[in-house]
Amino acid sequence: MQIQVNTDSNIKGSARMSAYFNETLHDALDRFQDQITSVQVHLSDENAGKEGSDDKRCLLEARLKGLKPVVVTNYAENIDIAVSGAIDKLIKSLDSTIGKLRQH
C-alpha cells in the first residue's frame, strides 16, 4: 500500500510529517492492506492565516483493487485531529464497502 501526503501552500509539509502520517496510516489500515493499493492524503488550511475553528482539512482517498476509490473528509482545529478523524471515517467506510462485498 502506497501512501502519498500532499499539502496546500498554507501547510508546511516536511519529511518528518510525511513519515509520521505514513506510519499512522499503515498501522490504522493494516487489516485492509490486501484490498488497498494506495492512499492519497490531502491536508489544507481552509482559512489560511485567519483565525477560526475547524479550518484544517484532511481528505483521504483510498484506492481499492477493482473498486471505486473511497473518499472521506474531516475538519478540525489542527492537522493531527483532522487526520485522526479522517482515519476513523475511512475505516468505517472501508468496513461498510468491503462488508457489503463479502455478503454477496
C-alpha positions in Angstrom: 0.0 0.0 0.0 1.5 3.3 -1.1 0.7 6.5 0.8 1.3 9.9 -0.6 0.9 13.1 1.6 0.0 16.3 -0.1 -0.2 19.8 1.5 -1.5 23.1 0.2 0.6 26.2 0.3 -0.7 27.1 3.8 0.5 23.9 5.4 4.2 23.5 5.7 5.0 19.9 4.8 8.1 18.0 5.9 9.7 14.6 5.5 9.1 14.1 9.3 5.4 14.9 8.9 5.1 12.6 5.9 6.8 9.8 7.8 4.5 10.2 10.8 1.3 10.1 8.7 2.7 7.2 6.7 3.3 5.2 9.8 0.0 6.2 11.4 -2.0 5.2 8.2 -0.2 1.9 7.8 -0.9 1.0 11.4 -4.6 2.1 11.2 -5.3 0.4 7.8 -3.2 -2.7 8.3 -6.2 -5.1 8.1 -7.2 -3.6 4.7 -3.7 -3.9 3.2 -4.8 -6.7 0.8 -7.6 -4.5 -0.6 -6.0 -1.1 -0.7 -3.5 -0.2 -3.4 -2.8 3.4 -2.4 -3.9 6.2 -0.1 -3.8 9.9 -1.0 -3.7 12.3 1.9 -4.6 16.0 1.2 -4.0 18.4 4.0 -5.1 22.0 3.8 -5.9 25.1 5.9 -9.2 26.4 4.7 -8.9 29.9 6.3 -5.1 30.3 5.6 -3.8 32.9 8.1 -7.2 33.9 9.6 -8.4 32.8 13.0 -11.2 30.2 13.2 -12.0 26.8 14.5 -12.2 23.6 12.4 -10.4 25.2 9.5 -7.8 22.4 9.0 -9.0 19.8 6.5 -7.8 16.2 5.9 -9.1 14.4 2.8 -8.2 10.8 2.5 -8.7 8.8 -0.8 -8.2 5.1 -0.6 -7.9 3.3 -3.9 -9.3 -0.3 -3.7 -8.4 -3.1 -6.0 -11.2 -3.4 -8.6 -13.4 -0.8 -6.9 -14.1 2.9 -7.0 -12.0 5.0 -4.5 -13.3 5.6 -1.1 -13.0 9.3 -0.1 -13.6 10.9 3.3 -13.0 14.4 4.6 -12.6 15.7 8.2 -12.3 19.2 9.5 -10.7 20.1 12.9 -8.8 22.7 14.8 -5.4 21.2 14.0 -4.0 18.8 11.4 -3.4 15.9 13.9 -7.1 15.9 14.9 -8.2 16.3 11.3 -6.1 13.3 10.2 -7.3 11.2 13.2 -10.9 11.9 12.5 -10.5 11.2 8.8 -8.8 7.9 9.5 -11.8 6.9 11.7 -14.2 7.9 8.9 -12.2 5.9 6.4 -12.1 2.8 8.5 -15.9 2.9 8.9 -16.4 3.5 5.1 -14.0 0.6 4.3 -15.7 -1.7 6.7 -19.0 -0.9 5.1 -17.8 -1.2 1.5 -15.8 -4.4 2.0 -18.5 -5.8 4.2 -21.1 -5.4 1.5 -18.9 -7.2 -0.9 -18.5 -10.2 1.4 -22.2 -10.5 1.8 -22.7 -11.0 -1.9 
